Amino acid sequence: MSETDIRTHERPETEQSRESESEDVNVCPECGGRLENDTEHGETVCSECGLVVEEDSIDRGPEWRAFDAADRDNKSRVGAPTTKMMHDKGLSTNIGWQDKDAYGKSLSSRQRQKMQRLRTWNERFRTRDSKERNLKQALGEIDRMSSALGLPENVRETASVIYRRALNENLLPGRSIEGVATAAVYAAARQAGVPRSLDEVHTVSRIDKMELTRTYRYVVRELNLEVAPADPESYIPRFASDLDLSDEAENRARKLIKAAREDGLLSGKSPVGLAAAAVYAAALLCNEKVTQSDVSEVANISEVTIRNRYKELLEAEGVVTA
């Protein structure tokens, strides 16, 4: 028998075995009945005897329900969710910088030139006017500063929304893009309850401190942003973590702030200085080795401020200082 005859002889047997395997999968192992998928309960059930062959199956359909074609078209969606952190809300195409195809193979020189031309034109289409170019630069600055300050994604989203509002209400003329972007980051962090001090924000920004404070007041006033005064307690967890203090010391620092608030010592004083002093005083009371220099470096506050404030905090709690 030739090789061709062997192949033609073996092919039907292979097809028959595949058909038998597919039939076995769709047949009940108990009674031989037909299996059906119950999508409502996520089960595979025999239509004859009711045996549950498989349960907790994965529903690969959408999480929404539609009752007509128009409702289905309105709810249908594809692609990644939109985001305010990109100037085009993430809806445009992004061509990668790697000169490789889908299989990881390097492109030829002609294809690389073609992809470079496509990247150039794609970038021009993404920023078609001055407003989009403004947004692209500002949102890039917001992302850079937020990363340097360790701010979460919700703060970046809020800062992007604040900047978009400032741009739409024509607050940019006469002010730099970096200044308004920095003010948006500072305001968003305070609104989210993860504030950063002016000195910290100024360190990662590209503007001077005077411009930052002036632009921040202007943006808050014109946009009617509800920014509550910073609470010293919101700084304590970050300072305690940077200094490797125990939970006992952190809780003691919170109690010092609460005692000072009851005595009315918080008004008119820097919340960052009060938080740094409370952390230092709590470390002393818990016998943990922390120097004023360490706290000053973490909080970016002078040692003189820490010395003055921590004595006031201890007196407010009734602790006698030497």
N, C-alpha and C positions, 0 to 999 in steps of 0.2 A: 504494500500500500504506500502510495506516495505521500509526501508532506502535505500537499494540497488536500488530498482526501482525508488525512487525519484532522486538519483544521475544520473542514466542512462537517466532519463527523462529530467533532467535539462541540461546535457552536450551539446546536440545538440543546444539548444537555446543559450547557451553562445558562442559556436563557430559561430553560425549564426550572433550574435550581433557583434562579433569581425570582421567578414568578411564584414558586412555592414558598420562598422566604417572605415575600411581600404578603402572600395570603395568610401565612402563619401570624404575621403581625396584626392583621385586621380581623382575626378570628379569636373568639373567646376560648381560653384554655380549658374551661370546664365543660361547656355544652357545645362548643363549635359554632355558636351564633355570631352575628355580625356586631362589631364594636362601633360605638358612636361617641363623639366628643360632646360633652356637656360643658359649654363655655361659661354658663352662668355659675356653676359650682367648681369649675376647673378640674373635671374628672373625665376619665374614659370608661364608659359603662357598656356592658353587654345588653343589647336590645331584647334578648330572649329571656335570660335568667336574672338580669339586673346586677351581675357581679361587677364590682368596681375594680378594674384592672390597674388604673393609674389615677393618682390624686395629686392635688396641688400643682397642676401643670401651669406653665408660664403663659400668661395672656399676652400675645404679641401685638394685639390691636391697640387702638388709641384709648385713652382714659376717659374720653367723652362719648356721649351718645347723640345720635342724630336721627330725627324722625322724618325728614324729607331731604330731597337733593339740595335745596337751597341752604338748609341748616348744616348739611355736611360740608358744603363749600365754604361757608363762613367759619366753621370751626377747624377745618383742615389747615395744617401748617407743616412746614418742613424747615430744616436748617437749624442753626444755633439761635438762641434767644437774642433779642436786641439788647443793647446796653448803651447807657448814656456816657460811658467812659471812652467811647470812640467817636470821632467827629461825624462818621457816617452811620453810627449806631450799629456797626458790625454787619451791615447788609451788603457791602460791596465785596468784590473778589480780591483775594490777597494772593499774589504770586510769590512763591517761596524763593529764597535767594540761592538755594542749592541748585547747581546745574546737574541734576540727576532726574532720571525718569521714574515711573512708578515701581520699577523693579530694582531701583538703586544703582543702575548703570549710569556712567557718566555720558553726558551728551556730546555730540560731535561739535566741532568749532562752528559750523554753520547753524546748528540748532541753538548753541549758546548765544550767538549774535541775535538770532530771532527772539529768544526769550528775553534778552536784555532790552530789545526794542519794545516788546510787549510790556515789560515792567515799567518802562519810561512812560508809555502812553496810558497805562493803567493808573499810574500815579497822577498824571495830568487830569484824567477823568475823575479821580476820587476827590481832588481839590480843584473844583472848577472856578470858584470865585474867591474873593478876599475873605469872606466870612468863614468858609470852610478851611482856608489856610490858617486863619486866626485860631479856629477851634482845634485844629490838628496840633498846632504848636502849644496851645494852652493845656490841652488834655494830656499831652506828653509831659509837660512840666508837672502837672498834678500827679500823674502816675510816678514820676521820678521822686518827687518830694515825699509822697505817701510811702513809697518803698523805703526811703531812707529813714523815715520816722517810725516805721513799723506799724502803720495804720491798717486796719482791716478793710475788706473790699467795700463794705457798706459806707464807710467814710469816703472812699474814693468816688463812689457813685453819687453821694450827696454833694461833694465838692464839685463834681462835673455838672450837676444840675444847677448849683448856685452860679457857676460861671456862665452857663448857657442863659440863665435869666438875666445876668448882668449884660451879656452881649445883646440879647433881644431888646432890653430896655435902654440901649445906647449909653451905657455907663463907661465904655472904654475910652472915648476920646479924651485926650489929656492925661491918660494913665497908661502905664506899661502893661503888656500882656502878663509878664512875670509877676507884677505887683498884684493884679486882680486874682491871678491863679493862686498865689500864696495866701492872700486873704481868704479865698474860698476854702482852702485846705484848713486854715486855722479855725474858721467858723464852723466847718463841718465836723472837725474833731471835737469841738466844744459841744455842739448839738448832740453828738452821739455818746457823750459821757466818757470819752477817752481823750481828754484835752492834752495838748502839748503847750509848753510855755512859749512866750514870744521869742525868747533867746534860742530855744531849740528849733523853732520854725525858721528863724532868721539864719541859723547856721547852715541849713540845707537849701536856702533860697539864694537867688542871685540879685537881691535888692538890699538896700540898707534898712535898718530897723525903723527909722523915722518914716520912710515911705510905706513900710508894711503897716504900721499903726494907723497912719493917716488913711490909707486905702481901705483898711479893714473897717474903720468907723464909717467911712463913706458908703461902702457896700452894704453894711448892716442897716444903716439908716435909710438908704434909698430902696432896698428890697424888703424892708420891714421884717427882717429875720428875727426870730425869737431865740435869742442866745442868752441863757441864764448865766449868772456869775459862776465862775469856776469854783467847784467844791474842793477844798483841800484833801478830802478823803479819796477823791478819784485819782490823786497822784500817788497815794501811799502804796498800793499793790506793786506798781512799777518800780518805785524806789526800793522797796523791800526786796523785790526779786533781783534787781541789779546788785544789791549789797549782800545777797545770800543770807538774809535774815530769816529767822524761824517764824512760824505762824503765830506763836505767842507774842513775839515782838510786833508783828503787824497788827494783831488785835489790840495790843496795848497802845499803839500809835493812834488807832481809831478812837479809843476811849479818851485819849488826851485831846483830840480834836473836838469830840463831843462835849467834854467838860469846858473847853475854851469857848465853844459856841453858846453854851448855857450862860457863861459869864459875860458874853458880849465882846469877846476879844478878837473876833474874826473880822469885824468891820474895819475897812480902811487899811488892811494889811494884805500883802501878796499871798495868794493861796499856795504858790509853789514854795515860798519861804516857810510858811506854816507847816506844810506837809514835810519838808526836809527837816525842820526842827523837831517835829513829832516823831519822825523815824529815828533821829539821833537820840532823843530823850528816851524813847521806848527801848532802844538797844542798850542804853546805860542801865535802865531799870531791870532789864532781863539778863544783865551780865554778859552781853555779847560784844565782842571786840570790833568796834567801828569808830573811826576817828572823824573829826569834823572835816578834815581834808577829803576823806572818802565820800562823805555825803555831799560836800560842796561840788565835787567833780561829777557825781551822778546827777544832781539836781541843777547844776549850773547856777548855783547861788553862792554868794560870798560867805566866808566863814564868820564874818562879823554878824551878818543877818541870822545865821543859825544860832550863834551864842545868845543874841538878844531874845530871839523868839523862844528857844527851848526853855529858858528860865521862866518866861511868862507862862508857858504851858504847864510846867511843873508846879508853879505857884497856884494856877487855876485849879489843879487837881489836889492841892493841899500837901504837896511834897516839898519839904524844906531843902533848899539848895545852899551850898556853901558859899 
